[in-house]
Amino acid sequence: MIHRAEPILKGRVIETLSTRFESRVEMDNFHVSPLKGLEVSGDGLRIYPTDEVVAAGAKDPLISLGHFSFHVNLSGLFQKPMHVGTVHVTDMAITIPPREMRQQGPKSEKRFGKIKIVVDEIVCDGSKLMIETAKPDKDPKEFELSHIVMRNVGPNDPWQYDATLVNAIPKGDIHAVGTFGPWVNESPGDSTVTGKYTFEHADLNTIKGIGGMLSSTGEFSGQLNRIVVDGTTDTPDFSLDTANHKMPLHTKFHAIVDGTSGDTYLQPVDAKLRGSEFTCNGAIINVKGKGHIIDLDVNVPNGRIQDFLELAIKTQPVIMTGRLAMKTKLHIRPGGESVTQRIGLKGGFTLRAIHFTNPEVQDKVDMLSLRARGEAKEAKAGAEDVNSQMRGQFVMQSGRLSFSQLNYTLPGADVNLAGVYSLDGDEFDFTGKVRTKAALSNMVATWWKSWLLKPVDPFFKKNGAGAEIPVKITGTKGAPKFGLDLHHKDKSNEASPTE
């Protein structure tokens, strides 16, 4: 009876799978043992794509199993369809061919057969999902599936699943439960997938240049080639290697993921970095052999400058506090260097209610304001803080901030600068002009100094200002030095407009 059962069961397995997937099925080994009823096992099972997809160039099996096994009662040989409780599978690989392949091949005749085996549950260990692409500039997407349990595995209904996926970058396990299918034979990438996921203890240190432990939860639905994801992330200790200051970061996002290319479209991300809220919209694009390009539009409507400075700059305490409004384009190119070396920013900002954390710097600003208003006698350390603001245009590349336009306004004076500030705090180099309301002779406290400066007032009185003074600001580690730029050249007097 066992001798007769083996070809019967092998034929049922092959006919059931061939009918279900409308394709060719091959198997290397098949064995039936009388232990614990009838124990059925097989090796090297391969299910190929439909004939039209094969004709279009698909060579790999659609599904391959390294090993499978299940038990069936002796009475099951006489049942049609035969009922199986649990099938155990190891080393399963699912390879989804590009959608373009099914569109190229000729339509084949539908295979006619019978579903002769009904399975309640499939348990898979050590599996992977490969989604191929016909785009020459894209790598196929591969997902490691360490453990999957699929239930209610019917031919026409969605399958319930409980899966653990291994995420490589950032490193961590994703646990997901939901439904998959019905399976679309002609285009498996169009098969529906829904679910909820949790992603815990994801180590951001696996991404060079950033750090922290991320956790995320969310829901998703759609097709393998277009999945809509809504979720949140929490990283209580997010950091950049330029500063290594841990900051809490929380996000809520809506994203569309193209599983066939790995491209992700963020629409939008609502984020909060400590006390600063901001939004991002954009895309994460897969580039073949290189990684990903990240392009985002970032909008900070009313943040705290100290939060962003503490995240990015080593200098402690941060050089200033204040309210920040900023719009910038963020670009991260692919590569093996630190994220902070690959990141680029270009945009504009406005700072209000500025306060410099270094008392000496704040005193100099306060005294500058008093002198600029002609109140030189009141200009002394400990004077009342002035209300100042700053606006400018900037570009950040390779860890350096370059300001093409930097305008600092305080009562009695406008400071217009251009220069560079490095994120490590080791470079602070700005030049520009200070335009004051008062004339130069009115900015000194003693009468004889004022009298001596009277003759030079006309040389500094320009463009409606009481004085226009060339200045430079240099220094390091949060201790900038202010001084006259004696070699400053007035652009209005230069022949070349590109200086």
Secondary structure, 3 states (H helix, E strand, C coil): CHHHHHHHHHHHHHHHHHHHHCCCEECCEEEEECCCCEEEEEEEEEECCCHHHHHCCCCCCCEEEEEEEEEECHHHHHCCCEEEEEEEEEEEEEEECCHHHHHHCCCCCCCCCCCCEEEEEEEEEEEEEEECCCCCCCCCEEEEEEEEEEEEECCCCCEEEEEEEEECCCEEEEEEEEEECCCCCCCHHHCEEEEEEEEEEEEHHHCCCEECEEEEEEEEEEECCEEEEEEEEEEEEEEECCCCCCEEEEEEEEEEECCCCCCEEEEEEEEEECCEEEEEEEEEEEECCCEEEEEEEEEEEEEEHHHHHHHHCCCCCCCEEEEEEEEEEEEECCCCCCHHHHEEEEEEEEEEEEEECCHHHHHHHHHHHHHHCCCHHHCCCCCCCCCCEEEEEEEEECCEEEEEEEEEEECCEEEEEEEEEECCCCCEEEEEEEEECCCHHHHCCCHHHHHHHHHHHHHHCCCCCCEEEEEEEEEECCEEEEEECCCCCCHHHCCCCCC
